[in-house]
């Protein structure tokens, strides 16, 4: 357990620095992964977002005998798209490692909610899975799920030893949240149902959305006047306009709606109705 999700990637990178020849990183990796890349103390090669062909080209540039570490989000926070983890692992050499920021995948993806690794149906032997406890688990803090060998290195790293640990009440709350998600698969089913309803309804109304499984619904509007009009329309309907400049979002600003299992169908219908009215004017 760590004090927050952001530092999980930094702690792993510091603990494993010197073990890898190159860093391969998705161009839209979360800022915490971008910071972690610098701690590995080796050349950093960036490949196009979720582009397996460009990833292969970057891997080839590492040269023969290279031992790379791949840095990527599992579910990307800006639009809910998912990394092609199985294809990456198939191309990587056996002694390579994947540092997976699964902040948005853990608790939402996979049959049991174990994240991107479970959804991709791959072994976690070559993957270090970093998660935040402030998303699906509804608490605070971070966690690193890894092998015993990596764990031993983490526990002896300066960043882990020198940082304030997660308070015990939060650690207990996180444990309870994990147990709740393990017992009650209905929460994840409701999340998927809510997400599917909103996305299908908005697409039917002509709203362009990425083909992604997550509960994140991004909406880009190029015209500044139209952006302001949507903000006013949402506020008038009692919906807080989630206009953000999100890390890795690509474009400078956009609306980012995040659906939860706690949203009622009435609330979701209101959002869909408002968006339909906005599109029709």
C-alpha positions, 0 to 999 in steps of 0.5 A: 500500500502507498500514500496515493495512486500517483506515487505507486508508479514512482516507487516502482520505477525508483526501486527497479532503476538500473534493471532495464535498458530502455523505457517504452511508453505510450504517448498518452500515458498518465503524467505519473508514468511520464515522471516514472520514466525518468527514474529508470535512468535509461533511454525513453522511447515513446510510441503512438497511442495504443498503436501496436505497429508503432510499439513494435517499431519502437521495440525494434529500435531498442536493438538486439539483447535489449531488456525494455520496460513498458509503461502504459495505462490499462484503461486510459483516463481521458476517454476510457480506451484500453491498452492492447496488453495481450499484444504488447506481451506477445511482442516483448522479450521474456525478460521484459516488464510491463508497468501498468497504471490500472487506476481506472481498470481495477474494479471495473474491467474483467469478470471479477473486476481485477482490471486490465490483466484479467480482461486481457486474459494474460498472466501477471507474471511480467506485469506490475499492476499499480492501482489507486484506491480513490476510483472504483474502491471509493477510498484513498491511497494506492497499491502495487500488485506484483511478484514477491521479488519486486515487492522486496525491492519496493520495501527497500526503496528510498521513496517507499521508506521515506514517505508517510504510510497510508493511515490504518483507517484508510487501509482497513477501509480499502480492505473492506472495499475490496471485499465488498467488490469481491462479494457483490458483482452487482455493483459492477453489473450496474456500472456496465448497464449504466455506462452502456445505456448512456453511450448507446443513447448518446450515439443514437442521438448523433453524439460521436464517442470512442469505442471503449468499454469504460464508464468514461464518456468524453465529449470534444466540442471545437467551437468555444461558443458551443462549449459555453452554451453546453455548460449553461445548458447542463447547469440549468438542468442541475448537472455540473459541467465536467469541463476539464484539461485532463492529463493525457487528454490530447486536446486542450479541453473537453467534457468528461462525464464519468458514470457510476453504479450509484447513478439512477436511471432518472439521472442518466435519462436527464443527462441524455435528454439534455444532450439531445436537446443541445444537439437539436438546436 
